[in-house]
Amino acid sequence: MSALFEPLKIKDITIRNRIGMGPMCQYSSHDGVATDWHMAHIGARAMGGTGLIIAEATAVTPDGRITPGCAGLWNDQQAEALAPINAFAKSCGAVIGVQIGHAGRKASSARPWDGGAHLADDAGGWPIVGPSGDAFDQDGTRLNKVPSAMSIDDIHAMTAHFVAAAERSLDAGYQLLEIHGAHGYLLHSFFTPLVNTRNDAYGGDFEGRSRFMRETVAAVREVWPENLPLAVRLSVTDWIDGGLTIEDNIQMATALKDLGVDMIDCSGGGATPAARASVGTRTADQVALAGELRAATGMITAGVGCITNAKQAENVITSGRADLAFMAREHLRDPHVAARMARELGVPPKNHLPLQLGFFVG
Ligand SMILES: Cc1cc2nc3c(=O)[nH]c(=O)nc-3n(C[C@H](O)[C@H](O)[C@H](O)COP(=O)(O)O)c2cc1C
């Protein structure tokens, strides 16, 4: 018996096991439209037995992309390109979700392999927005583009863009919707006091700083079907003095639960250059915080950060820290990581694989 290979039901959706692929930008879209790369990338992990696949941060507006190669759901053509990919993933037995978001003051960047720095407007970049006019990297040269502070009308319009992207996510066949509220991107940058210095209704105390996230989640919940799961990825700690703590995030998660959020995907960091990065070796201790949030709120949690082997993934579930073990980079190393972990835990992988594979090697 393996807890990792027990199914998980959230609303009307049953996930075949507790292994999730965390969202990962592929920097391979054209004008936000998915390409053959995405079919192969998502398809391979669905074939490999992964229970829940969350597609990369997908921008709700063109200026919400992290890089020019990032995915989008601001037009119907983008939803149409995603539909066959999602149909294929489902045909392999995976549940397919998407993370919708806006990169805020970290948008308009070069792809990581091109250095990842902000791109000037005349060099493939675009004007960026944030809670205030402060650049991410005020003392550095990487992400030092100055955002314009969003007006209240801008904030309301952005919430409407999230709603439109949620509707398109449904058209594209996604079964789970995740709102990106982490890593220093737009919604997190409003929530964290490290970035938000506003003194209007969208800044100041917890109520003010959390308002944009709460209003957006509430508006999205109106259009995202009640029987399908809604998740939010939070940076459950900013990992730095003066930033958000797990207690702040438990308060946020409690508010989101009341708004109909089913799951918190517990990531961390990314708010400022000094805060810990959201990818790296030091993300490992995030899983413990997923456990704290789960215990305090009773919500379904996904734990993520440096999970690479079967025993460790099994322990994420049996220890009660999370309901799903999300792996990002391990899925890049091995698209068949779920089948591999099943074998390692003595579970026949066949029930977690499409017949074309499972019949012969399960
Ligand atoms: C190539 C790559 C792209 C990523 N893109 C996203 C993203 O689109 N949205 C997000 O929330 N996190 C993103 N992340 C972070 C991962 O989802 C995950 O939280 C992080 O890599 C830690 O998990 P791991 O140790 O299993 O890789 C990305 C990570 C990598 C390596």
The ligand as an SDF file (V2000), in Angstrom:
LIG
                    3D

 31 33  0  0  0  0  0  0  0  0999 V2000
   11.7370   25.7590  -15.7590 C   0  0  0  0  0  0  0  0  0  0  0  0
   10.8690   26.1590  -14.5950 C   0  0  0  0  0  0  0  0  0  0  0  0
    9.7670   26.9510  -14.8210 C   0  0  0  0  0  0  0  0  0  0  0  0
    8.9150   27.3120  -13.7590 C   0  0  0  0  0  0  0  0  0  0  0  0
    7.7760   28.0200  -14.0250 N   0  0  0  0  0  0  0  0  0  0  0  0
    6.8790   28.2390  -13.0410 C   0  0  0  0  0  0  0  0  0  0  0  0
    5.6030   28.7770  -13.3330 C   0  0  0  0  0  0  0  0  0  0  0  0
    5.2370   28.9860  -14.4860 O   0  0  0  0  0  0  0  0  0  0  0  0
    4.7730   29.0180  -12.2820 N   0  0  0  0  0  0  0  0  0  0  0  0
    5.1330   28.7410  -10.9940 C   0  0  0  0  0  0  0  0  0  0  0  0
    4.3490   28.9880  -10.0750 O   0  0  0  0  0  0  0  0  0  0  0  0
    6.3180   28.1740  -10.7020 N   0  0  0  0  0  0  0  0  0  0  0  0
    7.1780   27.8970  -11.6880 C   0  0  0  0  0  0  0  0  0  0  0  0
    8.3490   27.2490  -11.4020 N   0  0  0  0  0  0  0  0  0  0  0  0
    8.5820   26.7720  -10.0310 C   0  0  0  0  0  0  0  0  0  0  0  0
    8.1520   25.3220   -9.9150 C   0  0  0  0  0  0  0  0  0  0  0  0
    6.7590   25.1320  -10.1410 O   0  0  0  0  0  0  0  0  0  0  0  0
    8.4960   24.7430   -8.5060 C   0  0  0  0  0  0  0  0  0  0  0  0
    7.7450   25.4270   -7.5390 O   0  0  0  0  0  0  0  0  0  0  0  0
    9.9670   24.8740   -8.1790 C   0  0  0  0  0  0  0  0  0  0  0  0
   10.7740   24.5090   -9.2890 O   0  0  0  0  0  0  0  0  0  0  0  0
   10.3570   23.9830   -6.9920 C   0  0  0  0  0  0  0  0  0  0  0  0
   10.0310   22.6400   -7.2600 O   0  0  0  0  0  0  0  0  0  0  0  0
   11.1340   21.5540   -7.7330 P   0  0  0  0  0  0  0  0  0  0  0  0
   12.1970   21.5840   -6.6620 O   0  0  0  0  0  0  0  0  0  0  0  0
   10.3940   20.2510   -7.7670 O   0  0  0  0  0  0  0  0  0  0  0  0
   11.6780   21.9750   -9.0600 O   0  0  0  0  0  0  0  0  0  0  0  0
    9.2220   26.8930  -12.4380 C   0  0  0  0  0  0  0  0  0  0  0  0
   10.3630   26.1210  -12.2190 C   0  0  0  0  0  0  0  0  0  0  0  0
   11.1700   25.7370  -13.2700 C   0  0  0  0  0  0  0  0  0  0  0  0
   12.3670   24.8550  -13.0010 C   0  0  0  0  0  0  0  0  0  0  0  0
  1  2  1  0
  2  3  1  0
  2 30  2  0
  3  4  2  0
  4  5  1  0
  4 28  1  0
  5  6  2  0
  6  7  1  0
  6 13  1  0
  7  8  2  0
  7  9  1  0
  9 10  1  0
 10 11  2  0
 10 12  1  0
 12 13  2  0
 13 14  1  0
 14 15  1  0
 14 28  1  0
 15 16  1  0
 16 17  1  0
 16 18  1  0
 18 19  1  0
 18 20  1  0
 20 21  1  0
 20 22  1  0
 22 23  1  0
 23 24  1  0
 24 25  2  0
 24 26  1  0
 24 27  1  0
 28 29  2  0
 29 30  1  0
 30 31  1  0
M  END
$$$$
